[in-house]
Structure formats: structure tokens, C-alpha cells
Amino acid sequence: QVQLKESGGKLVQAGGSVKLSCVASGRTFSTYAMGWFRQAPGNEREFVASYSRIGGRIYSADSVKGRFIISTDNSKNTQYLQMNDLRPDDTAVYYCAASRGYNITSTQDVNYWGQGTQVTVSP
């Protein structure tokens, strides 16, 4: 199993940038596919981006392509989500996620969740 803890969420003005971090503990970080989801009040949890366990393939939602960048630092068991050109509709709780499978594209792929970190984008 793996434990996930996100950090870095904050209030930011539209057009600004935020970088989220997710530290994994327990089993080796590289054992899992890793990714990010978000959930705004009243909405379903939404896929944001992910990094496959084998091959280093990156997936991202259409709504964030060109603005959000996922990356990993295996030496620190950490994944990051660099969010640029933020918009008010990016406001959500952002969740780190891990899968025992090869990749993540939906909530059904996720085996482990972090506790979430709030990102609020003001107009």
C-alpha cells in the first residue's frame, strides 16, 4: 500500500500559477501509476492528469491541456502538478491519486487517494 499527502494549495488570482506536490510513502513510488483529480462543490471528481507506471506516458484532461504540467521526482517519491494560467473554474479540491495498474484516466482506476488540497482562483 501507499500513503499520499498533497500540499501547496492556496488562493491565487486568475492568470497566476500554483504548484502542487504529492509525497508518497510506503511502497516504492515507481510501483504505481500516479495522477491528479479535482472536485468542485456539487461536481463529480474530475480527472486532471496522470503519469503511467511504465513508459512515462502522460495523460491530461482537455480542460487543462497547455496549462497544467505533471511531473515526478522519483528520488523524493514526489509528484507535482504545475498549474499555469489559472482560471476561476479551476477552483477545486485537488487530490493526488495512485493506481496499481499501468495508468490512470478515471476514478475507477484509482486505488489510493490523498486527503486533498484546496486551490481557489479569484477573478
C-alpha positions as a printed NumPy array, in Angstrom:
array([[  0.   ,   0.   ,   0.   ],
       [  0.941,   3.629,  -0.3  ],
       [  0.024,   6.783,   1.599],
       [ -0.357,  10.063,  -0.273],
       [ -0.218,  13.611,   1.049],
       [ -0.812,  16.696,  -1.089],
       [  0.322,  20.215,  -0.337],
       [  0.649,  23.595,  -1.997],
       [ -2.954,  24.611,  -2.489],
       [ -3.7  ,  28.301,  -1.983],
       [ -5.662,  31.329,  -3.081],
       [ -4.4  ,  32.837,  -6.323],
       [ -5.633,  35.435,  -8.8  ],
       [ -6.757,  34.463, -12.271],
       [ -3.799,  34.146, -14.605],
       [ -1.488,  33.096, -11.81 ],
       [  0.294,  29.828, -11.137],
       [  0.318,  27.227,  -8.382],
       [  2.496,  24.161,  -7.969],
       [  1.085,  21.232,  -6.023],
       [  3.15 ,  18.448,  -4.504],
       [  2.218,  14.916,  -3.519],
       [  4.541,  12.865,  -1.356],
       [  4.095,   9.104,  -1.394],
       [  5.16 ,   6.862,   1.459],
       [  5.028,   3.134,   1.982],
       [  5.886,   1.105,  -1.082],
       [  8.237,   2.332,  -3.755],
       [  6.87 ,   5.317,  -5.633],
       [  7.655,   3.833,  -9.042],
       [  5.423,   0.825,  -8.329],
       [  2.317,   2.914,  -9.033],
       [  0.799,   4.965, -11.763],
       [  0.276,   8.449, -10.366],
       [ -2.134,  11.224, -11.148],
       [ -4.268,  14.152, -10.106],
       [ -8.013,  14.713,  -9.832],
       [-10.087,  17.649,  -8.709],
       [-13.546,  18.163,  -7.305],
       [-15.523,  21.373,  -7.02 ],
       [-18.563,  21.608,  -4.709],
       [-21.543,  19.852,  -6.259],
       [-19.45 ,  18.349,  -9.052],
       [-18.132,  14.875,  -9.695],
       [-14.493,  14.178,  -9.094],
       [-12.744,  15.023, -12.359],
       [ -9.61 ,  13.616, -13.929],
       [ -6.848,  16.186, -14.407],
       [ -3.596,  14.479, -15.393],
       [ -1.601,  11.3  , -14.847],
       [  1.733,   9.621, -15.462],
       [  1.861,   5.952, -16.425],
       [  3.818,   3.409, -14.39 ],
       [  5.611,   2.054, -17.448],
       [  6.727,   4.127, -20.397],
       [  6.357,   7.551, -18.816],
       [  3.244,   8.363, -20.825],
       [  1.361,  11.47 , -19.769],
       [ -2.41 ,  11.867, -19.957],
       [ -4.309,  15.068, -19.332],
       [ -7.851,  16.346, -19.493],
       [ -8.8  ,  18.606, -22.381],
       [ -9.692,  21.368, -19.939],
       [ -6.109,  21.666, -18.687],
       [ -4.01 ,  20.839, -21.748],
       [ -1.471,  23.538, -22.434],
       [ -1.799,  24.948, -18.917],
       [ -1.094,  22.143, -16.424],
       [  2.069,  20.05 , -16.334],
       [  2.529,  16.838, -14.372],
       [  5.992,  15.709, -13.335],
       [  7.684,  13.335, -10.907],
       [ 10.815,  13.189,  -8.803],
       [ 11.357,   9.527,  -8.042],
       [ 14.271,  10.225,  -5.712],
       [ 11.877,  12.12 ,  -3.429],
       [  8.82 ,   9.897,  -4.013],
       [  7.009,  13.029,  -5.088],
       [  4.793,  14.04 ,  -7.964],
       [  3.943,  17.597,  -8.909],
       [  1.219,  19.443, -10.71 ],
       [  2.338,  22.779, -12.128],
       [ -0.762,  24.819, -12.864],
       [ -0.41 ,  27.899, -15.047],
       [ -2.819,  30.477, -16.415],
       [ -5.33 ,  29.59 , -13.737],
       [ -8.995,  30.377, -14.2  ],
       [-11.811,  30.712, -11.664],
       [-13.312,  27.438, -12.901],
       [-10.101,  25.677, -11.863],
       [-11.19 ,  26.249,  -8.257],
       [-11.497,  22.853,  -6.584],
       [-10.036,  20.464,  -4.078],
       [ -7.167,  18.72 ,  -5.819],
       [ -6.444,  15.088,  -4.994],
       [ -3.341,  13.04 ,  -5.526],
       [ -4.077,   9.508,  -6.735],
       [ -2.226,   6.234,  -7.217],
       [ -3.057,   3.045,  -9.082],
       [ -1.64 ,  -0.457,  -9.028],
       [ -2.361,  -0.566, -12.749],
       [ -0.376,   0.913, -15.592],
       [ -2.141,   4.248, -15.868],
       [ -4.963,   6.437, -14.585],
       [ -7.643,   8.131, -16.642],
       [-10.724,   7.824, -14.412],
       [-11.675,   7.441, -10.762],
       [-12.283,   3.741, -11.41 ],
       [ -8.542,   3.294, -11.939],
       [ -7.607,   4.71 ,  -8.541],
       [ -6.624,   2.521,  -5.601],
       [ -5.295,   5.21 ,  -3.251],
       [ -6.267,   8.827,  -2.627],
       [ -4.627,  11.704,  -0.831],
       [ -6.596,  13.938,   1.522],
       [ -6.902,  16.805,  -0.94 ],
       [ -5.638,  20.372,  -1.045],
       [ -7.737,  23.431,  -1.824],
       [ -6.953,  25.663,  -4.782],
       [ -9.043,  28.804,  -5.11 ],
       [ -8.737,  31.099,  -8.118],
       [-10.219,  34.558,  -7.716],
       [-11.495,  36.561, -10.706]])
